[in-house]
Amino acid sequence: MCTDFVINVGKAGSVNGRSMEFAETLHSKLFFRAPNHAYDQRLSGPEFGFTWKGRYGFVGMNVFDFPICVDGINSMGLATGALWLPGTQYQTITQVSRGLSIDNFTDWVLSSFATCEEVWDALKHGVVQVGFPKLLSSLLPLHFPVHDAKGNSIVIEFLEGRIHIQDNPIGVLTNDPPFAWHLQNLRNFVGISPWDREPMQLGELSLNQTGHGSGLAQLPGDPTPPSRFVRTTMMVKNAFPAEDLDDATNLCFHVLNTVDIPQGTARFRARSGHTISDHTQWAVVKDLARKIYSVRYYHSPQVFSVELDGVRLDEMNGKQFKVPKRPNSIDLTAEVKETKPFDD
């Protein structure tokens, strides 16, 4: 279960927020790739013969120490990431030289393109055929949001063996069902408003709201993908507009708070019989204009960030960086002790 969205700040640019939910601990770290890196897929299988030389460097998050990203931003301000979509059916590889394994899809997009239009054009013209290794066939049903520094957003899905690319007019994506269904489902929530509801008169009885926020009374609060899609859309569209990119980054983290899943609140039984729980393992915010990648982990609200333009990617190529999970807070005790009391 993941949530992805974008907040636009007019001519200043866009900021993309994303959460990563999973049951098994992913051990994610920051991962770096330099421009001009040569990519091959020898570990993916003989049907994946597509090779390429990256044009752009990027930073993102990996999983299980694998040298690939599941989310990231490149040096041109293009962002993408992998989100779960059960029922996904990838393309059939008919030309080995064009075969791209789905676990390399995020790296291919981040290393190769600067805009959503370029991604769309490459997929439309069949530069790659996207499939999956047999060992991963049931493990990686994925779809992908893509956002660029120009403020464009698209969604890429693989349904019934075909690729589907759609403009994303609201910049939000979660999980199952496919994206088009979620857009139609928003019709069930047209009455939601950031404004308090008017009092209601029933004969001689006058009824007022119990507290502010009654316009959001129909807003679903559960962690299912349809509910998170609606909740995120309404938060992004009804929050006061961000004044600048710093404000947008802050707003992104506030929106991410509304879809955060504490461990233990979304449980299910594994095949082994053990109880496991999807939970928000990390959340990232990507400033597409300034190429700043910010991350926080489940165990701490502290945010850590990397400014991509300030990193020597040639020296960091292929390296992982373990982000501190502490501190939970900044201790001000010493400063408070040294502060002189205010005059009466």
C-alpha positions in Angstrom: 0.0 0.0 0.0 1.6 3.3 -1.1 0.4 6.8 -1.8 1.9 9.3 -4.3 0.9 12.9 -5.1 2.2 16.2 -6.4 1.7 19.8 -5.2 2.3 22.6 -7.7 3.6 26.0 -6.7 3.0 27.8 -10.0 6.1 29.1 -11.8 8.3 28.1 -8.8 7.8 24.3 -9.6 6.4 21.2 -8.1 6.9 19.0 -5.1 6.1 15.2 -5.0 5.2 13.3 -1.9 5.2 9.5 -1.6 4.8 6.9 1.2 6.1 3.4 1.1 4.0 0.7 2.9 5.0 -2.9 3.2 4.8 -5.7 5.7 8.3 -7.1 5.5 11.1 -4.8 6.6 12.6 -3.4 3.4 15.9 -2.1 4.9 15.8 0.8 2.4 18.8 3.1 2.1 19.6 6.1 -0.1 21.0 4.9 -3.4 23.0 7.0 -6.0 23.6 6.6 -9.7 25.9 8.8 -11.8 25.2 9.9 -15.3 26.7 7.8 -18.1 26.4 4.6 -16.1 26.2 1.5 -18.3 23.2 -0.6 -17.5 22.7 -4.3 -18.3 20.3 -7.0 -17.1 22.4 -10.1 -17.0 20.9 -11.1 -13.6 17.3 -10.8 -14.9 17.4 -13.5 -17.5 18.2 -14.2 -21.2 15.0 -12.6 -22.4 16.0 -9.2 -21.1 18.7 -8.1 -23.5 18.0 -4.4 -23.5 21.0 -2.4 -22.4 21.5 1.4 -22.2 23.8 4.1 -21.1 22.2 6.5 -18.6 22.0 10.2 -19.5 21.2 11.4 -16.0 22.2 10.7 -12.5 19.7 10.2 -9.7 19.1 9.6 -6.0 16.4 7.3 -4.6 15.5 4.6 -2.1 16.4 1.0 -2.7 15.2 -2.2 -0.9 17.0 -5.2 0.6 20.4 -3.6 -0.4 19.6 -4.2 -4.1 21.5 -1.8 -6.5 18.2 -0.5 -8.0 15.7 2.1 -6.9 12.0 1.8 -6.1 11.6 5.6 -5.9 13.8 8.5 -6.9 14.5 11.9 -8.5 17.0 12.6 -11.3 19.2 15.6 -12.1 16.5 17.0 -14.4 13.8 17.0 -11.7 12.0 13.9 -13.1 10.5 11.7 -10.4 9.0 8.2 -10.4 8.5 5.2 -8.2 7.0 1.8 -8.0 3.6 1.3 -6.5 1.7 -2.0 -6.0 -1.1 -2.9 -8.4 -2.5 -6.4 -8.0 -3.7 -7.9 -11.3 -0.9 -6.3 -13.3 0.0 -8.3 -16.5 3.2 -7.2 -18.2 4.0 -7.3 -21.9 5.2 -10.4 -23.7 8.9 -10.1 -24.7 9.0 -10.7 -28.5 12.4 -9.0 -29.1 15.1 -9.8 -26.6 17.0 -6.7 -27.5 14.1 -4.6 -26.2 13.3 -6.7 -23.2 13.3 -4.7 -20.0 12.7 -6.4 -16.6 10.2 -4.6 -14.4 12.6 -4.4 -11.5 14.8 -2.1 -13.7 11.9 0.1 -14.9 12.4 2.9 -12.3 16.2 3.1 -13.0 15.5 3.2 -16.7 13.1 6.1 -16.4 15.3 8.1 -14.0 18.5 7.6 -16.0 17.0 8.2 -19.4 14.4 11.0 -19.4 13.9 14.6 -18.4 10.2 15.0 -18.9 6.9 13.0 -18.9 6.6 13.6 -22.6 9.9 11.9 -23.3 8.8 8.9 -21.2 5.5 8.6 -22.9 7.1 8.9 -26.4 9.7 6.2 -25.7 7.0 3.8 -24.4 4.6 4.6 -27.3 7.3 3.8 -29.9 8.2 0.6 -28.2 11.8 1.4 -27.2 11.4 -1.3 -24.6 9.1 -4.3 -23.9 8.4 -4.5 -20.2 8.2 -8.0 -18.7 9.2 -9.8 -15.5 11.6 -12.6 -14.5 9.8 -15.9 -13.8 10.9 -15.8 -10.2 9.3 -12.4 -9.7 6.1 -13.0 -11.6 3.8 -12.9 -8.5 6.0 -10.6 -6.5 6.1 -7.3 -8.5 2.7 -6.3 -9.8 3.6 -2.6 -10.2 2.4 0.7 -11.7 4.3 4.0 -11.9 3.5 7.7 -11.4 5.9 10.0 -13.2 6.2 13.7 -12.5 8.5 16.3 -14.1 9.8 19.7 -13.2 7.4 21.3 -15.7 4.4 20.3 -13.6 3.3 17.3 -15.8 2.1 14.0 -14.3 1.4 10.7 -16.0 0.5 7.1 -14.8 2.0 4.0 -16.4 0.2 0.7 -15.9 0.4 -2.8 -17.5 -3.1 -4.4 -17.9 -4.0 -7.5 -19.9 -0.5 -7.6 -21.4 -0.6 -4.1 -22.7 0.9 -0.8 -21.6 -1.5 1.9 -20.6 -0.3 5.5 -20.2 -2.6 8.2 -19.0 -2.3 11.9 -18.1 -2.9 12.4 -14.4 -5.0 15.6 -14.0 -5.0 15.5 -10.2 -1.5 14.1 -9.6 -2.5 11.4 -7.1 -2.0 7.7 -7.2 -2.5 4.8 -4.8 -3.0 1.1 -5.6 -5.7 -1.3 -6.6 -8.0 -0.8 -8.7 -6.3 0.7 -11.7 -6.0 4.5 -12.0 -9.0 5.1 -14.3 -11.3 3.5 -11.7 -10.1 5.9 -9.0 -10.9 8.9 -11.1 -14.5 7.7 -11.6 -14.8 6.9 -7.9 -14.2 10.6 -7.0 -17.8 11.2 -8.3 -19.0 9.6 -5.1 -17.5 12.4 -3.1 -18.5 15.5 -4.9 -20.2 16.9 -1.7 -17.0 17.1 0.3 -15.9 20.6 1.1 -13.4 22.4 3.3 -16.2 24.6 4.5 -18.3 23.9 7.6 -21.9 22.9 7.0 -24.8 25.2 7.7 -27.0 24.6 10.7 -30.0 22.4 10.1 -33.5 23.2 11.4 -35.9 20.3 12.2 -39.1 21.9 13.3 -38.3 23.8 16.4 -35.0 21.9 16.9 -31.9 23.7 15.6 -28.8 21.5 15.0 -25.3 22.8 14.7 -22.2 20.9 13.8 -20.3 19.4 16.7 -17.0 21.0 15.6 -15.2 22.5 12.7 -14.5 20.3 9.7 -18.0 19.0 9.1 -17.6 19.6 5.4 -15.2 16.6 5.4 -17.6 14.4 7.2 -17.9 12.0 4.3 -14.1 11.7 3.9 -13.1 8.0 4.2 -10.5 7.3 6.9 -9.5 3.7 6.4 -6.1 2.7 4.9 -7.5 0.9 1.7 -6.2 2.3 -1.6 -9.6 3.8 -2.7 -10.0 5.6 0.6 -6.4 6.9 0.6 -6.9 8.1 -3.0 -9.9 10.1 -2.1 -8.4 11.4 1.2 -5.2 12.5 -0.5 -7.0 14.2 -3.3 -9.2 16.2 -1.0 -6.3 17.2 1.2 -4.1 18.3 -1.7 -6.9 20.2 -3.5 -8.4 21.8 -0.4 -5.3 22.8 1.6 -4.4 26.5 1.2 -2.0 26.8 -1.7 1.7 26.6 -0.9 3.5 29.9 -1.1 6.9 28.5 -2.1 8.8 25.3 -2.4 9.7 25.1 1.3 6.0 25.5 2.1 5.0 22.8 -0.4 7.6 20.4 1.1 6.0 21.0 4.5 2.5 20.6 3.1 3.6 17.3 1.5 4.6 15.9 4.9 1.3 17.0 6.4 -0.6 15.3 3.7 1.5 12.2 4.2 0.5 12.2 7.8 -3.1 11.7 6.8 -2.3 8.4 5.1 0.3 7.1 7.6 -0.3 3.5 8.6 0.9 2.6 12.1 2.3 -0.9 12.5 -0.4 -3.3 13.7 -3.4 -1.4 12.3 -3.5 -3.2 8.9 -2.9 -6.9 9.7 -3.3 -10.1 7.8 -2.3 -13.7 7.9 0.7 -14.9 6.0 0.7 -18.3 4.3 2.9 -19.5 7.2 0.1 -18.5 9.6 2.0 -15.7 11.2 0.4 -12.3 11.6 2.1 -9.5 9.6 1.2 -5.9 9.2 1.5 -3.4 6.3 2.8 -0.1 7.7 4.5 3.1 6.5 8.2 2.2 6.5 9.3 5.5 5.0 8.0 8.7 3.3 9.8 10.9 0.9 9.3 14.3 -0.5 10.9 15.3 -3.8 11.4 19.0 -4.7 11.4 18.7 -8.5 12.7 22.3 -9.0 15.7 22.3 -6.7 16.2 18.5 -6.9 16.0 18.0 -3.1 15.2 14.5 -1.9 13.8 14.4 1.7 13.1 11.2 3.7 11.8 10.2 7.1 11.5 6.7 8.5 8.8 4.9 10.6 10.9 5.1 13.8 11.4 8.8 13.8 9.6 12.0 12.5 13.0 13.6 11.8 13.4 14.5 8.1 16.7 14.1 6.4 17.4 15.6 2.9 19.9 15.4 0.1 20.4 18.2 -2.5 21.2 16.3 -5.7 23.1 19.2 -7.3 25.4 19.2 -4.3 26.4 15.5 -4.6 29.4 14.3 -6.6 27.5 11.5 -8.3 30.6 10.2 -10.1 32.1 9.4 -6.7 28.8 8.1 -5.3 27.9 5.9 -8.2 26.3 2.6 -7.0 26.8 3.5 -3.4 24.2 3.2 -0.6 23.9 5.6 2.4 22.1 4.5 5.5 19.9 7.3 6.7 19.8 7.7 10.5 16.6 6.7 12.1 17.2 8.8 15.2 16.8 11.2 16.8 13.1 11.4 17.4 13.5 15.0 18.4 16.1 17.7 18.9 16.9 18.1 22.6 16.7 21.7 23.7 17.1 21.1 27.4 20.6 22.7 27.5 19.5 25.7 25.6 16.5 26.2 27.7 18.6 26.1 30.9 20.9 28.8 29.5 18.0 31.1 28.5 17.5 34.1 30.8 13.9 34.5 32.0 11.8 37.2 30.4 11.4 40.4 32.3 7.9 40.9 33.9 
